[in-house]
Amino acid sequence: MINALVDDGEAGRAARKAIMTDLVWMAPGHMPSEVARVITRLVRQDLITASNDEVIIHRTRRQ
């Protein structure tokens, strides 16, 4: 999920394709909080920028 949201490269494209191709998948109930935790860590480590945050928000709203 993280790759689908933050990676603009091959891994991100592959993850988004997998999510959009297989519409029946399961995740634990705490998955959204884990995704938020990882994204927060990436921001704190300066591995993604504020502009990446906007992309993430846009992608999650489209899903």
MIDOSE-1310 file (N, C-alpha, C; in nm, 2 decimals, decimal comma, always signed):
residues 63
mina	+0,08/-0,12/+0,00/+0,00/+0,00/+0,00/+0,09/+0,12/+0,00; +0,19/+0,12/+0,08/+0,28/+0,24/+0,08/+0,34/+0,27/-0,06; +0,39/+0,16/-0,12/+0,44/+0,18/-0,26/+0,34/+0,24/-0,35; +0,21/+0,20/-0,34/+0,11/+0,25/-0,43/+0,08/+0,39/-0,40
lvdd	+0,10/+0,44/-0,28/+0,07/+0,58/-0,25/+0,19/+0,67/-0,27; +0,31/+0,63/-0,24/+0,42/+0,72/-0,24/+0,53/+0,70/-0,35; +0,53/+0,59/-0,41/+0,63/+0,56/-0,51/+0,59/+0,59/-0,65; +0,66/+0,68/-0,72/+0,63/+0,72/-0,85/+0,70/+0,64/-0,96
geag	+0,78/+0,54/-0,91/+0,86/+0,46/-1,00/+0,78/+0,33/-1,03; +0,86/+0,23/-1,08/+0,81/+0,10/-1,12/+0,74/+0,03/-1,01; +0,79/+0,03/-0,89/+0,73/-0,04/-0,77/+0,59/+0,02/-0,75; +0,58/+0,15/-0,75/+0,45/+0,22/-0,73/+0,35/+0,19/-0,84
raar	+0,40/+0,19/-0,96/+0,31/+0,16/-1,07/+0,26/+0,01/-1,06; +0,35/-0,08/-1,03/+0,31/-0,22/-1,01/+0,21/-0,23/-0,89; +0,24/-0,17/-0,78/+0,15/-0,18/-0,67/+0,01/-0,12/-0,70; +0,00/-0,01/-0,77/-0,13/+0,05/-0,81/-0,20/-0,04/-0,91
kaim	-0,13/-0,10/-1,00/-0,19/-0,19/-1,09/-0,25/-0,31/-1,02; -0,17/-0,37/-0,93/-0,22/-0,48/-0,85/-0,35/-0,45/-0,77; -0,35/-0,33/-0,71/-0,47/-0,29/-0,63/-0,59/-0,27/-0,72; -0,57/-0,21/-0,84/-0,68/-0,18/-0,93/-0,72/-0,30/-1,01
tdlv	-0,63/-0,40/-1,03/-0,67/-0,52/-1,10/-0,75/-0,62/-1,01; -0,70/-0,64/-0,89/-0,76/-0,73/-0,80/-0,85/-0,65/-0,70; -0,98/-0,64/-0,74/-1,07/-0,55/-0,66/-1,12/-0,62/-0,53; -1,09/-0,75/-0,51/-1,13/-0,82/-0,39/-1,00/-0,86/-0,32
wmap	-0,97/-0,78/-0,21/-0,86/-0,81/-0,13/-0,89/-0,77/+0,01; -0,82/-0,82/+0,10/-0,84/-0,80/+0,25/-0,72/-0,74/+0,31; -0,75/-0,66/+0,42/-0,64/-0,60/+0,50/-0,69/-0,60/+0,64; -0,60/-0,60/+0,73/-0,64/-0,60/+0,87/-0,70/-0,46/+0,90
ghmp	-0,79/-0,45/+1,00/-0,85/-0,33/+1,04/-0,76/-0,21/+1,07; -0,64/-0,25/+1,12/-0,54/-0,14/+1,16/-0,46/-0,10/+1,04; -0,48/-0,15/+0,92/-0,40/-0,11/+0,81/-0,40/+0,04/+0,78; -0,51/+0,11/+0,79/-0,50/+0,26/+0,76/-0,41/+0,33/+0,86
seva	-0,41/+0,29/+0,99/-0,33/+0,35/+1,09/-0,18/+0,32/+1,07; -0,15/+0,20/+1,02/-0,02/+0,16/+0,99/+0,04/+0,24/+0,87; -0,05/+0,25/+0,77/-0,01/+0,33/+0,65/+0,02/+0,48/+0,69; -0,07/+0,53/+0,78/-0,04/+0,67/+0,83/+0,09/+0,68/+0,91
rvit	+0,12/+0,58/+0,99/+0,24/+0,57/+1,07/+0,36/+0,57/+0,98; +0,36/+0,49/+0,87/+0,47/+0,48/+0,78/+0,49/+0,61/+0,70; +0,38/+0,67/+0,66/+0,39/+0,80/+0,59/+0,44/+0,91/+0,68; +0,40/+0,91/+0,80/+0,45/+1,01/+0,90/+0,60/+0,99/+0,91
rlvr	+0,65/+0,87/+0,92/+0,79/+0,84/+0,94/+0,87/+0,88/+0,82; +0,81/+0,86/+0,70/+0,88/+0,90/+0,58/+0,89/+1,06/+0,57; +0,79/+1,13/+0,61/+0,79/+1,27/+0,62/+0,90/+1,32/+0,72; +0,90/+1,26/+0,84/+1,00/+1,30/+0,94/+1,14/+1,27/+0,89
qdli	+1,16/+1,17/+0,81/+1,30/+1,14/+0,77/+1,33/+1,21/+0,64; +1,24/+1,30/+0,60/+1,26/+1,38/+0,47/+1,27/+1,29/+0,35; +1,21/+1,18/+0,35/+1,21/+1,09/+0,23/+1,10/+1,12/+0,14; +0,99/+1,19/+0,19/+0,89/+1,24/+0,10/+0,87/+1,38/+0,14
tasn	+0,82/+1,46/+0,04/+0,81/+1,61/+0,07/+0,66/+1,64/+0,09; +0,64/+1,77/+0,11/+0,50/+1,82/+0,13/+0,42/+1,80/+0,00; +0,49/+1,81/-0,11/+0,41/+1,79/-0,24/+0,37/+1,64/-0,25; +0,45/+1,55/-0,19/+0,42/+1,41/-0,19/+0,29/+1,39/-0,10
devi	+0,28/+1,46/+0,01/+0,16/+1,45/+0,09/+0,04/+1,48/+0,01; +0,04/+1,58/-0,07/-0,08/+1,62/-0,15/-0,11/+1,51/-0,25; -0,01/+1,44/-0,31/-0,03/+1,33/-0,40/-0,10/+1,22/-0,32; -0,05/+1,19/-0,21/-0,10/+1,08/-0,12/-0,25/+1,10/-0,09
ihrt	-0,28/+1,23/-0,05/-0,42/+1,26/-0,02/-0,50/+1,24/-0,14; -0,46/+1,29/-0,25/-0,54/+1,28/-0,38/-0,56/+1,13/-0,41; -0,45/+1,05/-0,40/-0,47/+0,91/-0,44/-0,56/+0,83/-0,35; -0,56/+0,87/-0,22/-0,64/+0,79/-0,13/-0,79/+0,84/-0,15
rrq	-0,81/+0,96/-0,18/-0,95/+1,00/-0,21/-1,01/+0,94/-0,34; -0,92/+0,91/-0,44/-0,97/+0,85/-0,56/-1,01/+0,70/-0,54; -0,94/+0,64/-0,45/-0,96/+0,49/-0,42/-1,09/+0,47/-0,37
